[in-house]
Amino acid sequence: MMVQVQLHCLCLFTLYLTTGYGQEGRFSGPLKPMTFSIFEGQEESQIIFQFKSSPPAVTFKLSGETDGIFHIQDGLLYHSRALDRETRAVHKLQVSALDAYGATVEGPVPITIEVKDINDNRPVFLQSKYEGSVRQNSRPGKPFMYVNATDLDDPATPNGQLIYQIVIQLPKINNVMYFQINNKTGAISLTSEGSQELDPIKNPSYNLVVSVKDMGGQNENSFSDSTSVDITVKENIWKAPEPVEIVENSTNPHPIKITQVRWNEPGAQYSLVEKEKLPRFPFSIDQEGDIYVNQPLDREEKDSYVFYAVAKDELGKPLAFPLQIHVKVNDINDNPPTCPSTVTIFEVQENEKIGSNIGTLVAHDMDEANTINSVLEYRIVDQTPKSPREGLFLVQAYTGVFQLALYSLKKQDTPQYQLTVEVSDKDFKTLCHVQINVIDINDQIPIFEKSDYGNLTLAEDTVVGSIILVIQATDADEPFTGSSKILYRITQGDSEGRLGIDTDPQTNTGYVMIKKPLDFETAAIHNIVFQAENPEPLVPGVEYNASSFATFNLFVTDVNEAPRFSQQVFQAKVSEDVAIGTKVGNVTAKDPEGLDISYSLRGDMRGWLKIDPVTGEIFSVAPLDREAESLYRVQVVATEVGGSSLSSIASFHLTLTDVNDNPPRLVKEYTGLLFCYPLREAGSLIFEATDDDQQSLQGPHFTFSLGSESLQNDWEVSKINGTHARLSTKHTGFEERVYNIPILINDGGQPPLEGTVSLPVTFCTCVKGSCFQPTDHHPGMPTVGMAVGILLTTFLVIVFFHFVGVVWSCCFRFHRFKTCHHGK
């Protein structure tokens, strides 16, 4: 009866058992080391194993870490109450076999009980409330605080795998999350939006509710806990400093700290980056964020610097955007004034009024403009010669403007004066030299050597640039000055500017030339009036008179000219599908002599066009094809009717716009499409289509489908993009042969056109990725068997003759031996 109860208990035992020797688990057996795995929380009085005794053993004894839970009775090892992995995960037991006298006859044998985990513990946060802070504009994804939870269940099983999640953010502006959490580590960081939008002035604090779940968060029966997280937003201290001003050429010891930057957290690595590449970069930064100038700066070399301060983390990744640093170099008066040239030359006309401006001396100072360091003062310190007296000139102290001070000058008395001018700033003085030349006044007018240059007759086709007349005037003022230089211009008779006049600067000779083509039909007679004048204005009271004018009559004779087109290139645009006889354009030409014109075409290689010989209208006479020629060029000939039948040529360009008149086709002939037979798995091939019509900027947009419904069980076509598609098999049961697969391609045009193409797909036995095809036997060529037979026969013949040769040689030697021996 007892055995039946025990067996019944064993039948209830459903745990997975393994022995210490790797044998399959059993419910009974001899005493030996064993390991059992038992889930915690099982009902009490569960039988684990039955040990069988062998004489003289009659009973068993249990010792070790029983914790009052494990017992053994009549060889039955069992536990009397539920196990708890969190109390003890492994129980080390020993079992001994005893004889009837209680003496140990076997053992003790180690028995290990491994308590397997079940999810019987909920995760718990270490704190009911967390507090943290973050700087605005902190780098997204960089943790600024952590939350932590624990679970007493086995962390190596899903029971102890915890997942964190932010369930509430307050406030949640525009439904945007500013914070994120690493679901495995509990690290809280800013999102990209949070990095950009957090502002301690608008919202100085936020509250998060964070939950944690065990079972990896994947089981609806998982346990969870939650905690509150208060986050304070602090002002971002990573800000560009105010512009820095440095006095140039400082004599203080360098380096000198000029400003600083600070990252929001300690540990940042700082560096400077140049905005522009300089021969030498005079700034540095230490790892506290202090920025230094390493050497004296020279404002005249460079008056300002712009560079960037960068903060990186320990891995070298930027923590935020670089800050722009501005440095201005302030001026000191370290540069003397400089003269504009070795000698500055001014001119003054004789009889110039007192107080007239002669010229301006502009000295330079390399110090900063519009500061006291660059304010210059001018003073005349010497005049040579001092006749008729000293102080003939004065200079305005701060402008450098020279004026005539006492009275008018006479060139014949003194033609030139040398002045020494002192130019000074508040610390330096420089001497500059000024030369003043007294020049003749313009009181003489140019006079033509003759007032009438007669008549000249020219053909209207006289070459442009031809010199047709030489004119001459003289001026009594001082030579080679603005007062004596003569300029010629035409004041009457050439309203269209067909003539021009060049003046020789040495002789004042005027050369009249043709600047634009003459035209008999426009003006057959030109009554020309020339005027000679000076570039310098005349003095008051002197005016140009008739002596400065001359006349000339030009007669233009007619020349028979070819017709003239209104433009050299005529352009038109039509659709390629226009009906025959449609007017596609027109040209116009006129004959200068007024003769009628006849039009004709030249170079109409395709015979598409004709032209009305009278009106110049151009018509289509054959179907046009943009795909054959999108821009069709012909020449139009205009020939005068009568006279010399002169002609001229212009171009006519006809642009053909596209219509959808070409169905899609394959981009090439596909002949090498193959699958290795037998097909082991479904395969696919890629093919490409094209269209001869003009494509949009986005390219063609073809659609692809099978050309026969009967093939849909074996094949399918899928679109890859606008030009490529994939032909795929649906199974592997194909025969070893060639399949011609019809493919229907639609171009989606207006109107849409379709084209059916055929893709030959070969299923064949493959050798190294290519089809293997046995070569057929050709008449007159031996088969493989015949070739082997021929080679074998040849080999045997060679062996036979070799054998005969060896035998003959041996016989010959033997015969000689006998002859010699007999002779002896």
FILUM-952991 format. One line per field, with one value per residue (C-alpha): residue number from 0; residue in one letter; x, y, z. Coordinates in steps of 0.1 Angstrom, whole numbers. Layout:
N
resi NUM; ...
resn a; ...
px X; ...
py Y; ...
pz Z; ...
***
This chain:
824
resi 0; 1; 2; 3; 4; 5; 6; 7; 8; 9; 10; 11; 12; 13; 14; 15; 16; 17; 18; 19; 20; 21; 22; 23; 24; 25; 26; 27; 28; 29; 30; 31; 32; 33; 34; 35; 36; 37; 38; 39; 40; 41; 42; 43; 44; 45; 46; 47; 48; 49; 50; 51; 52; 53; 54; 55; 56; 57; 58; 59; 60; 61; 62; 63; 64; 65; 66; 67; 68; 69; 70; 71; 72; 73; 74; 75; 76; 77; 78; 79; 80; 81; 82; 83; 84; 85; 86; 87; 88; 89; 90; 91; 92; 93; 94; 95; 96; 97; 98; 99; 100; 101; 102; 103; 104; 105; 106; 107; 108; 109; 110; 111; 112; 113; 114; 115; 116; 117; 118; 119; 120; 121; 122; 123; 124; 125; 126; 127; 128; 129; 130; 131; 132; 133; 134; 135; 136; 137; 138; 139; 140; 141; 142; 143; 144; 145; 146; 147; 148; 149; 150; 151; 152; 153; 154; 155; 156; 157; 158; 159; 160; 161; 162; 163; 164; 165; 166; 167; 168; 169; 170; 171; 172; 173; 174; 175; 176; 177; 178; 179; 180; 181; 182; 183; 184; 185; 186; 187; 188; 189; 190; 191; 192; 193; 194; 195; 196; 197; 198; 199; 200; 201; 202; 203; 204; 205; 206; 207; 208; 209; 210; 211; 212; 213; 214; 215; 216; 217; 218; 219; 220; 221; 222; 223; 224; 225; 226; 227; 228; 229; 230; 231; 232; 233; 234; 235; 236; 237; 238; 239; 240; 241; 242; 243; 244; 245; 246; 247; 248; 249; 250; 251; 252; 253; 254; 255; 256; 257; 258; 259; 260; 261; 262; 263; 264; 265; 266; 267; 268; 269; 270; 271; 272; 273; 274; 275; 276; 277; 278; 279; 280; 281; 282; 283; 284; 285; 286; 287; 288; 289; 290; 291; 292; 293; 294; 295; 296; 297; 298; 299; 300; 301; 302; 303; 304; 305; 306; 307; 308; 309; 310; 311; 312; 313; 314; 315; 316; 317; 318; 319; 320; 321; 322; 323; 324; 325; 326; 327; 328; 329; 330; 331; 332; 333; 334; 335; 336; 337; 338; 339; 340; 341; 342; 343; 344; 345; 346; 347; 348; 349; 350; 351; 352; 353; 354; 355; 356; 357; 358; 359; 360; 361; 362; 363; 364; 365; 366; 367; 368; 369; 370; 371; 372; 373; 374; 375; 376; 377; 378; 379; 380; 381; 382; 383; 384; 385; 386; 387; 388; 389; 390; 391; 392; 393; 394; 395; 396; 397; 398; 399; 400; 401; 402; 403; 404; 405; 406; 407; 408; 409; 410; 411; 412; 413; 414; 415; 416; 417; 418; 419; 420; 421; 422; 423; 424; 425; 426; 427; 428; 429; 430; 431; 432; 433; 434; 435; 436; 437; 438; 439; 440; 441; 442; 443; 444; 445; 446; 447; 448; 449; 450; 451; 452; 453; 454; 455; 456; 457; 458; 459; 460; 461; 462; 463; 464; 465; 466; 467; 468; 469; 470; 471; 472; 473; 474; 475; 476; 477; 478; 479; 480; 481; 482; 483; 484; 485; 486; 487; 488; 489; 490; 491; 492; 493; 494; 495; 496; 497; 498; 499; 500; 501; 502; 503; 504; 505; 506; 507; 508; 509; 510; 511; 512; 513; 514; 515; 516; 517; 518; 519; 520; 521; 522; 523; 524; 525; 526; 527; 528; 529; 530; 531; 532; 533; 534; 535; 536; 537; 538; 539; 540; 541; 542; 543; 544; 545; 546; 547; 548; 549; 550; 551; 552; 553; 554; 555; 556; 557; 558; 559; 560; 561; 562; 563; 564; 565; 566; 567; 568; 569; 570; 571; 572; 573; 574; 575; 576; 577; 578; 579; 580; 581; 582; 583; 584; 585; 586; 587; 588; 589; 590; 591; 592; 593; 594; 595; 596; 597; 598; 599; 600; 601; 602; 603; 604; 605; 606; 607; 608; 609; 610; 611; 612; 613; 614; 615; 616; 617; 618; 619; 620; 621; 622; 623; 624; 625; 626; 627; 628; 629; 630; 631; 632; 633; 634; 635; 636; 637; 638; 639; 640; 641; 642; 643; 644; 645; 646; 647; 648; 649; 650; 651; 652; 653; 654; 655; 656; 657; 658; 659; 660; 661; 662; 663; 664; 665; 666; 667; 668; 669; 670; 671; 672; 673; 674; 675; 676; 677; 678; 679; 680; 681; 682; 683; 684; 685; 686; 687; 688; 689; 690; 691; 692; 693; 694; 695; 696; 697; 698; 699; 700; 701; 702; 703; 704; 705; 706; 707; 708; 709; 710; 711; 712; 713; 714; 715; 716; 717; 718; 719; 720; 721; 722; 723; 724; 725; 726; 727; 728; 729; 730; 731; 732; 733; 734; 735; 736; 737; 738; 739; 740; 741; 742; 743; 744; 745; 746; 747; 748; 749; 750; 751; 752; 753; 754; 755; 756; 757; 758; 759; 760; 761; 762; 763; 764; 765; 766; 767; 768; 769; 770; 771; 772; 773; 774; 775; 776; 777; 778; 779; 780; 781; 782; 783; 784; 785; 786; 787; 788; 789; 790; 791; 792; 793; 794; 795; 796; 797; 798; 799; 800; 801; 802; 803; 804; 805; 806; 807; 808; 809; 810; 811; 812; 813; 814; 815; 816; 817; 818; 819; 820; 821; 822; 823
resn m; m; v; q; v; q; l; h; c; l; c; l; f; t; l; y; l; t; t; g; y; g; q; e; g; r; f; s; g; p; l; k; p; m; t; f; s; i; f; e; g; q; e; e; s; q; i; i; f; q; f; k; s; s; p; p; a; v; t; f; k; l; s; g; e; t; d; g; i; f; h; i; q; d; g; l; l; y; h; s; r; a; l; d; r; e; t; r; a; v; h; k; l; q; v; s; a; l; d; a; y; g; a; t; v; e; g; p; v; p; i; t; i; e; v; k; d; i; n; d; n; r; p; v; f; l; q; s; k; y; e; g; s; v; r; q; n; s; r; p; g; k; p; f; m; y; v; n; a; t; d; l; d; d; p; a; t; p; n; g; q; l; i; y; q; i; v; i; q; l; p; k; i; n; n; v; m; y; f; q; i; n; n; k; t; g; a; i; s; l; t; s; e; g; s; q; e; l; d; p; i; k; n; p; s; y; n; l; v; v; s; v; k; d; m; g; g; q; n; e; n; s; f; s; d; s; t; s; v; d; i; t; v; k; e; n; i; w; k; a; p; e; p; v; e; i; v; e; n; s; t; n; p; h; p; i; k; i; t; q; v; r; w; n; e; p; g; a; q; y; s; l; v; e; k; e; k; l; p; r; f; p; f; s; i; d; q; e; g; d; i; y; v; n; q; p; l; d; r; e; e; k; d; s; y; v; f; y; a; v; a; k; d; e; l; g; k; p; l; a; f; p; l; q; i; h; v; k; v; n; d; i; n; d; n; p; p; t; c; p; s; t; v; t; i; f; e; v; q; e; n; e; k; i; g; s; n; i; g; t; l; v; a; h; d; m; d; e; a; n; t; i; n; s; v; l; e; y; r; i; v; d; q; t; p; k; s; p; r; e; g; l; f; l; v; q; a; y; t; g; v; f; q; l; a; l; y; s; l; k; k; q; d; t; p; q; y; q; l; t; v; e; v; s; d; k; d; f; k; t; l; c; h; v; q; i; n; v; i; d; i; n; d; q; i; p; i; f; e; k; s; d; y; g; n; l; t; l; a; e; d; t; v; v; g; s; i; i; l; v; i; q; a; t; d; a; d; e; p; f; t; g; s; s; k; i; l; y; r; i; t; q; g; d; s; e; g; r; l; g; i; d; t; d; p; q; t; n; t; g; y; v; m; i; k; k; p; l; d; f; e; t; a; a; i; h; n; i; v; f; q; a; e; n; p; e; p; l; v; p; g; v; e; y; n; a; s; s; f; a; t; f; n; l; f; v; t; d; v; n; e; a; p; r; f; s; q; q; v; f; q; a; k; v; s; e; d; v; a; i; g; t; k; v; g; n; v; t; a; k; d; p; e; g; l; d; i; s; y; s; l; r; g; d; m; r; g; w; l; k; i; d; p; v; t; g; e; i; f; s; v; a; p; l; d; r; e; a; e; s; l; y; r; v; q; v; v; a; t; e; v; g; g; s; s; l; s; s; i; a; s; f; h; l; t; l; t; d; v; n; d; n; p; p; r; l; v; k; e; y; t; g; l; l; f; c; y; p; l; r; e; a; g; s; l; i; f; e; a; t; d; d; d; q; q; s; l; q; g; p; h; f; t; f; s; l; g; s; e; s; l; q; n; d; w; e; v; s; k; i; n; g; t; h; a; r; l; s; t; k; h; t; g; f; e; e; r; v; y; n; i; p; i; l; i; n; d; g; g; q; p; p; l; e; g; t; v; s; l; p; v; t; f; c; t; c; v; k; g; s; c; f; q; p; t; d; h; h; p; g; m; p; t; v; g; m; a; v; g; i; l; l; t; t; f; l; v; i; v; f; f; h; f; v; g; v; v; w; s; c; c; f; r; f; h; r; f; k; t; c; h; h; g; k
px 0; 29; 46; 14; 11; 47; 42; 12; 32; 58; 33; 24; 61; 66; 99; 128; 157; 193; 219; 254; 267; 248; 223; 187; 166; 148; 125; 144; 178; 209; 227; 251; 259; 230; 217; 180; 164; 132; 110; 104; 69; 59; 34; 47; 54; 67; 88; 121; 137; 136; 170; 171; 192; 214; 222; 234; 220; 184; 178; 191; 202; 200; 223; 236; 216; 182; 168; 141; 126; 142; 137; 143; 121; 123; 147; 122; 138; 112; 106; 80; 72; 76; 112; 122; 151; 156; 162; 186; 193; 212; 209; 240; 228; 244; 227; 242; 231; 229; 227; 203; 227; 228; 263; 272; 278; 278; 282; 277; 269; 265; 231; 226; 192; 190; 160; 148; 133; 97; 85; 73; 90; 80; 106; 111; 128; 156; 140; 104; 114; 144; 157; 181; 191; 200; 215; 195; 210; 227; 237; 207; 212; 238; 226; 224; 208; 198; 169; 175; 152; 159; 141; 150; 142; 170; 186; 197; 160; 133; 119; 146; 150; 138; 125; 122; 97; 87; 49; 42; 60; 46; 43; 41; 42; 27; 26; 64; 86; 117; 131; 140; 151; 174; 149; 177; 200; 175; 197; 176; 187; 173; 156; 166; 135; 144; 180; 167; 136; 142; 142; 146; 128; 97; 96; 122; 112; 96; 81; 84; 66; 89; 78; 98; 85; 100; 98; 114; 81; 68; 44; 10; 15; 47; 51; 58; 66; 68; 86; 85; 114; 118; 141; 153; 164; 195; 207; 231; 265; 280; 277; 299; 317; 315; 339; 374; 395; 433; 458; 483; 520; 515; 548; 532; 544; 526; 505; 477; 442; 417; 384; 369; 342; 327; 308; 278; 295; 331; 354; 350; 379; 384; 401; 402; 394; 405; 378; 404; 438; 465; 503; 503; 474; 482; 456; 453; 429; 436; 414; 397; 383; 405; 415; 449; 467; 502; 521; 518; 494; 499; 467; 482; 489; 454; 429; 405; 403; 374; 377; 357; 359; 349; 339; 342; 335; 361; 355; 362; 325; 313; 291; 274; 278; 311; 311; 324; 351; 356; 389; 394; 430; 429; 453; 482; 500; 529; 530; 543; 525; 536; 537; 516; 547; 582; 570; 533; 528; 500; 493; 480; 471; 486; 462; 444; 423; 435; 420; 416; 422; 454; 452; 451; 479; 466; 491; 485; 488; 486; 470; 433; 412; 389; 410; 433; 462; 455; 444; 470; 480; 496; 520; 542; 577; 596; 590; 615; 620; 608; 601; 583; 579; 574; 540; 525; 507; 488; 475; 445; 457; 435; 424; 457; 440; 465; 453; 468; 474; 486; 481; 481; 512; 531; 547; 573; 584; 585; 573; 577; 577; 590; 572; 583; 552; 553; 526; 522; 500; 501; 535; 552; 562; 570; 582; 565; 575; 551; 559; 536; 538; 525; 508; 496; 459; 436; 431; 436; 411; 419; 419; 413; 439; 410; 373; 361; 374; 355; 335; 342; 322; 323; 305; 282; 302; 334; 351; 345; 377; 388; 403; 386; 398; 426; 418; 441; 437; 463; 463; 487; 485; 514; 521; 512; 488; 451; 449; 465; 453; 426; 396; 375; 338; 311; 283; 261; 254; 260; 231; 236; 272; 286; 319; 344; 376; 408; 433; 471; 482; 516; 504; 467; 460; 424; 418; 382; 372; 341; 329; 296; 287; 274; 239; 228; 192; 192; 213; 230; 244; 261; 268; 294; 304; 336; 344; 378; 379; 401; 396; 404; 377; 384; 391; 362; 358; 372; 348; 349; 341; 339; 376; 371; 346; 350; 327; 329; 304; 302; 283; 274; 268; 245; 258; 235; 232; 219; 186; 188; 170; 154; 174; 201; 184; 147; 133; 99; 85; 58; 46; 60; 25; 13; -7; 10; 6; 7; 24; 54; 71; 80; 110; 112; 139; 141; 161; 178; 170; 134; 134; 111; 125; 121; 126; 139; 152; 186; 197; 162; 179; 147; 123; 101; 95; 86; 86; 63; 87; 67; 56; 84; 59; 73; 50; 54; 52; 59; 54; 78; 97; 113; 130; 148; 158; 145; 160; 157; 180; 177; 189; 167; 179; 165; 172; 164; 141; 158; 189; 220; 200; 220; 211; 217; 212; 197; 190; 157; 156; 125; 122; 99; 81; 74; 42; 39; 42; 68; 59; 84; 110; 139; 170; 190; 186; 187; 203; 221; 192; 196; 188; 207; 187; 172; 162; 168; 150; 130; 152; 148; 163; 165; 158; 156; 132; 135; 114; 125; 101; 114; 115; 106; 131; 120; 127; 103; 78; 71; 47; 54; 31; 31; 18; -2; -25; -16; 20; 9; 12; 48; 62; 57; 70; 77; 87; 120; 119; 108; 130; 139; 118; 124; 112; 109; 100; 72; 83; 112; 94; 106; 118; 153; 145; 140; 109; 100; 82; 60; 63; 38; 54; 32; 48; 20; 21; -6; -20; -4; 13; 21; 47; 50; 85; 98; 124; 141; 149; 169; 169; 201; 227; 254; 291; 309; 278; 274; 252; 269; 259; 275; 292; 275; 296; 306; 312; 348; 357; 366; 345; 361; 362; 378; 404; 413; 416; 439; 461; 463; 471; 499; 514; 514; 531; 558; 563; 565; 591; 611; 610; 621; 650; 662; 660; 679; 706; 711; 713; 739; 761; 757; 767; 799; 808; 806; 827; 854; 855; 857; 886; 906
py 0; 24; 17; 26; 60; 67; 59; 81; 110; 104; 106; 141; 151; 171; 188; 186; 166; 161; 140; 150; 125; 140; 110; 116; 124; 95; 93; 64; 49; 40; 64; 86; 123; 141; 177; 186; 218; 228; 259; 280; 283; 246; 230; 214; 176; 172; 141; 148; 113; 78; 62; 24; 6; -24; -48; -44; -8; -7; 31; 65; 97; 133; 161; 195; 227; 212; 243; 220; 218; 187; 152; 116; 87; 51; 64; 91; 126; 153; 189; 197; 233; 256; 268; 304; 312; 346; 329; 303; 297; 264; 238; 215; 182; 149; 115; 84; 48; 31; -6; -20; -9; 27; 24; 42; 17; 42; 79; 105; 114; 151; 161; 196; 213; 243; 265; 280; 314; 324; 360; 365; 398; 432; 458; 486; 520; 528; 562; 573; 606; 617; 652; 664; 694; 701; 731; 745; 736; 705; 679; 656; 620; 628; 616; 641; 618; 582; 564; 529; 500; 466; 432; 402; 378; 362; 389; 362; 354; 377; 378; 402; 421; 457; 482; 519; 543; 580; 579; 615; 648; 680; 704; 689; 718; 713; 676; 675; 653; 672; 643; 607; 576; 547; 518; 495; 518; 544; 572; 604; 629; 656; 649; 671; 692; 696; 706; 734; 746; 743; 778; 783; 817; 801; 769; 765; 730; 698; 667; 632; 600; 571; 535; 503; 468; 434; 405; 429; 448; 423; 403; 417; 399; 417; 436; 474; 503; 541; 571; 609; 628; 666; 683; 719; 737; 758; 786; 776; 791; 780; 815; 836; 862; 899; 912; 916; 947; 945; 974; 967; 962; 956; 953; 933; 897; 871; 851; 873; 861; 881; 862; 828; 802; 776; 744; 736; 707; 700; 677; 694; 695; 729; 739; 769; 768; 795; 810; 821; 805; 828; 825; 825; 821; 842; 827; 797; 781; 760; 732; 756; 775; 805; 822; 839; 860; 846; 876; 913; 922; 948; 966; 977; 940; 929; 949; 922; 884; 860; 824; 797; 780; 743; 721; 683; 653; 627; 608; 639; 645; 682; 690; 719; 744; 763; 799; 828; 849; 885; 903; 939; 953; 989; 1014; 1033; 1061; 1041; 1052; 1085; 1102; 1092; 1113; 1101; 1102; 1115; 1148; 1158; 1180; 1206; 1229; 1265; 1287; 1321; 1349; 1325; 1344; 1347; 1321; 1295; 1259; 1245; 1209; 1187; 1169; 1137; 1122; 1088; 1075; 1037; 1043; 1038; 1061; 1087; 1086; 1112; 1090; 1096; 1132; 1150; 1187; 1204; 1234; 1250; 1254; 1264; 1280; 1280; 1304; 1331; 1355; 1377; 1371; 1344; 1332; 1330; 1298; 1286; 1251; 1244; 1229; 1198; 1192; 1196; 1219; 1243; 1278; 1308; 1333; 1367; 1374; 1358; 1343; 1348; 1319; 1340; 1353; 1319; 1287; 1264; 1265; 1239; 1237; 1218; 1208; 1195; 1168; 1159; 1139; 1143; 1125; 1124; 1148; 1141; 1165; 1162; 1179; 1197; 1210; 1237; 1243; 1276; 1269; 1290; 1300; 1290; 1323; 1312; 1293; 1266; 1279; 1256; 1260; 1262; 1266; 1244; 1209; 1206; 1176; 1139; 1111; 1075; 1043; 1031; 999; 1017; 997; 1007; 1021; 1038; 1073; 1096; 1131; 1148; 1181; 1204; 1233; 1251; 1266; 1294; 1283; 1265; 1232; 1199; 1214; 1211; 1246; 1238; 1202; 1201; 1178; 1175; 1167; 1168; 1192; 1188; 1164; 1130; 1124; 1086; 1088; 1071; 1092; 1096; 1117; 1107; 1133; 1129; 1142; 1153; 1173; 1179; 1165; 1151; 1119; 1116; 1079; 1057; 1044; 1028; 1016; 1043; 1039; 1056; 1047; 1065; 1096; 1102; 1136; 1146; 1183; 1180; 1208; 1202; 1221; 1223; 1228; 1224; 1201; 1230; 1257; 1291; 1320; 1344; 1368; 1344; 1323; 1300; 1317; 1308; 1302; 1270; 1256; 1240; 1224; 1193; 1177; 1139; 1123; 1086; 1066; 1036; 1000; 971; 953; 919; 915; 919; 896; 912; 888; 862; 833; 827; 803; 785; 757; 732; 698; 669; 656; 687; 680; 681; 716; 734; 768; 764; 798; 826; 848; 884; 902; 935; 945; 979; 989; 979; 949; 920; 890; 853; 828; 793; 766; 750; 721; 705; 671; 653; 670; 681; 718; 741; 779; 802; 820; 853; 856; 837; 815; 780; 749; 712; 688; 655; 640; 654; 632; 646; 614; 616; 653; 675; 707; 709; 735; 747; 777; 803; 820; 855; 864; 897; 893; 911; 932; 911; 884; 889; 867; 864; 836; 833; 803; 788; 767; 746; 731; 700; 694; 658; 638; 603; 583; 556; 526; 514; 488; 470; 490; 461; 426; 402; 369; 357; 353; 318; 297; 266; 235; 220; 252; 248; 280; 308; 332; 365; 385; 423; 440; 476; 495; 527; 550; 570; 599; 629; 623; 647; 659; 631; 605; 577; 561; 527; 501; 464; 433; 398; 397; 365; 356; 319; 327; 341; 308; 305; 340; 375; 409; 436; 472; 484; 520; 540; 521; 487; 457; 422; 390; 363; 326; 315; 278; 255; 230; 243; 221; 223; 245; 281; 301; 332; 354; 382; 415; 443; 478; 509; 544; 563; 591; 612; 592; 561; 536; 500; 477; 439; 425; 390; 379; 346; 327; 295; 267; 246; 225; 247; 244; 272; 294; 289; 266; 233; 221; 189; 193; 173; 148; 162; 139; 131; 139; 109; 103; 102; 63; 64; 89; 67; 37; 55; 67; 31; 15; 40; 34; -4; -1; 21; -5; -34; -17; -8; -45; -57; -33; -45; -82; -75; -56; -84; -110; -89; -87; -124; -133; -111; -128; -163; -153; -137; -167; -192; -173; -176
pz 0; 9; -25; -43; -25; -33; -70; -70; -56; -82; -110; -97; -99; -131; -125; -149; -132; -143; -127; -117; -143; -172; -174; -182; -151; -135; -106; -88; -88; -68; -45; -65; -68; -84; -92; -93; -105; -88; -94; -62; -49; -56; -33; -2; 2; -33; -39; -56; -60; -46; -38; -39; -13; -18; 11; 37; 35; 47; 52; 43; 62; 49; 61; 49; 40; 46; 63; 77; 43; 27; 42; 32; 43; 30; 3; -8; -10; -7; 5; 30; 21; -9; -18; -20; -44; -29; 5; -8; -45; -41; -13; -8; 7; 15; 15; 33; 32; 66; 76; 102; 130; 118; 105; 72; 44; 15; 12; 21; -16; -26; -37; -52; -53; -76; -70; -103; -102; -108; -111; -76; -68; -81; -91; -66; -72; -48; -41; -41; -55; -75; -81; -108; -129; -165; -183; -212; -246; -232; -258; -266; -256; -229; -195; -168; -141; -135; -118; -104; -94; -81; -84; -62; -90; -110; -133; -157; -164; -179; -143; -133; -166; -160; -185; -177; -194; -190; -187; -178; -184; -168; -184; -219; -243; -277; -269; -273; -251; -239; -219; -228; -208; -216; -211; -198; -177; -165; -178; -184; -211; -233; -266; -297; -290; -253; -262; -283; -265; -227; -212; -174; -178; -194; -174; -146; -136; -149; -133; -147; -137; -146; -145; -144; -154; -151; -176; -201; -202; -227; -205; -195; -162; -154; -122; -122; -100; -106; -91; -94; -109; -104; -128; -125; -157; -152; -174; -202; -194; -227; -242; -264; -244; -251; -279; -266; -272; -270; -273; -300; -293; -256; -237; -208; -203; -225; -226; -213; -204; -224; -219; -209; -219; -196; -204; -183; -166; -155; -176; -210; -233; -249; -282; -305; -343; -367; -390; -415; -421; -407; -410; -372; -348; -317; -293; -271; -245; -215; -201; -177; -207; -202; -235; -239; -264; -267; -283; -290; -319; -346; -356; -389; -397; -387; -369; -357; -353; -353; -341; -324; -290; -290; -261; -265; -243; -233; -266; -287; -296; -296; -267; -284; -312; -312; -298; -319; -303; -315; -308; -318; -318; -305; -321; -306; -324; -336; -373; -387; -416; -451; -483; -513; -535; -537; -553; -557; -588; -591; -621; -618; -648; -650; -642; -618; -592; -557; -534; -563; -553; -569; -556; -525; -508; -493; -469; -452; -416; -410; -376; -371; -392; -376; -343; -329; -340; -377; -376; -398; -399; -429; -429; -456; -442; -473; -508; -537; -554; -531; -560; -566; -528; -501; -490; -525; -515; -484; -474; -453; -420; -418; -454; -474; -499; -516; -526; -544; -515; -528; -565; -599; -614; -647; -664; -680; -646; -627; -645; -614; -576; -550; -517; -485; -464; -429; -422; -385; -362; -324; -321; -355; -383; -419; -447; -481; -514; -537; -572; -587; -624; -638; -671; -699; -699; -727; -743; -779; -800; -826; -862; -893; -920; -945; -940; -969; -976; -1008; -1021; -1021; -1037; -1022; -1030; -1003; -999; -989; -962; -926; -911; -943; -938; -963; -953; -934; -916; -897; -872; -851; -815; -803; -766; -750; -768; -753; -727; -724; -737; -771; -775; -803; -804; -836; -838; -864; -855; -886; -915; -897; -874; -876; -866; -897; -896; -869; -863; -846; -836; -836; -802; -815; -845; -838; -873; -877; -896; -908; -912; -919; -886; -898; -933; -957; -971; -1003; -997; -963; -971; -1005; -995; -963; -957; -929; -905; -884; -851; -835; -797; -766; -737; -713; -711; -726; -703; -698; -727; -753; -774; -804; -837; -874; -876; -855; -880; -915; -940; -962; -987; -990; -1019; -1016; -1048; -1050; -1051; -1060; -1026; -1017; -999; -961; -937; -906; -885; -891; -873; -873; -847; -844; -823; -833; -821; -840; -848; -867; -899; -933; -947; -914; -913; -890; -894; -917; -926; -940; -960; -979; -1009; -1004; -1039; -1035; -1059; -1053; -1034; -1040; -1011; -1013; -989; -987; -966; -962; -959; -947; -971; -943; -953; -981; -984; -1002; -1026; -1024; -987; -970; -951; -943; -943; -934; -964; -946; -911; -886; -861; -829; -822; -856; -851; -823; -837; -874; -891; -927; -946; -962; -994; -1004; -1040; -1056; -1087; -1117; -1114; -1106; -1088; -1057; -1027; -990; -965; -931; -908; -898; -867; -860; -826; -824; -792; -782; -783; -768; -800; -791; -770; -743; -752; -736; -733; -749; -762; -732; -744; -713; -688; -672; -641; -632; -636; -614; -597; -559; -548; -563; -582; -600; -629; -634; -667; -679; -702; -721; -743; -773; -764; -746; -708; -680; -655; -631; -658; -671; -649; -665; -651; -657; -658; -673; -709; -703; -674; -679; -666; -632; -614; -625; -628; -613; -623; -596; -603; -588; -600; -631; -655; -639; -629; -615; -631; -604; -603; -580; -577; -586; -609; -643; -672; -687; -717; -728; -717; -736; -711; -725; -705; -709; -703; -700; -702; -684; -710; -726; -742; -725; -748; -741; -756; -752; -751; -747; -722; -731; -699; -701; -675; -681; -664; -651; -650; -631; -634; -672; -693; -702; -737; -751; -785; -814; -834; -868; -898; -904; -868; -845; -814; -780; -781; -816; -804; -774; -797; -821; -793; -778; -811; -818; -783; -789; -823; -808; -780; -806; -827; -797; -786; -820; -820; -786; -797; -829; -810; -786; -814; -833; -802; -795; -831; -829; -796; -811; -841; -820; -796; -824; -840; -808
***
